[in-house]
Amino acid sequence: MGFSIKHKMLTLHKVLPPENRPVNEVSREKGISVQTIYKKHSINTVFLVLWK
């Protein structure tokens, strides 16, 4: 089961500036692994820049 694009973007917004929260904190909050967040970040960084 995959996450929606909206869910991925909201997760990334928590770990990127201006929130800049620790990845392990967001991982515990969302119930997903740290590796998944880093994977989302690497795949979606370009999309996130274009989306803003």
C-alpha positions in Angstrom: 0.0 0.0 0.0 1.4 3.4 -1.0 0.9 6.8 0.5 -0.9 9.5 -1.3 1.2 12.4 -2.8 -0.5 14.7 -0.3 0.6 12.5 2.6 4.2 12.4 1.3 4.3 16.2 0.8 2.9 16.9 4.3 5.5 14.5 5.8 8.4 16.2 3.9 7.2 19.7 5.0 7.7 18.6 8.6 11.4 17.8 8.1 12.3 20.6 5.7 12.7 24.3 6.6 11.0 26.2 8.0 9.8 23.5 10.4 13.1 21.6 10.3 11.9 18.9 12.7 14.1 15.8 13.4 13.4 12.9 11.0 13.2 10.4 13.9 10.6 12.6 15.7 8.4 12.8 12.5 8.9 9.0 12.0 7.5 8.2 15.4 4.6 10.7 15.0 3.6 9.3 11.6 4.4 5.6 12.4 6.7 5.2 9.4 10.4 4.4 9.3 13.2 6.9 9.1 14.4 5.2 5.9 11.0 5.8 4.3 11.2 9.5 5.0 14.7 9.7 3.6 13.5 7.8 0.5 10.5 10.1 0.1 12.9 13.1 0.5 15.3 11.9 -2.2 12.5 11.1 -4.7 10.4 14.1 -4.1 12.9 17.0 -3.5 12.7 18.2 -7.1 8.9 18.0 -7.1 8.7 19.9 -3.8 10.8 22.7 -5.2 8.7 22.9 -8.3 5.4 22.7 -6.2 6.3 25.8 -4.1 
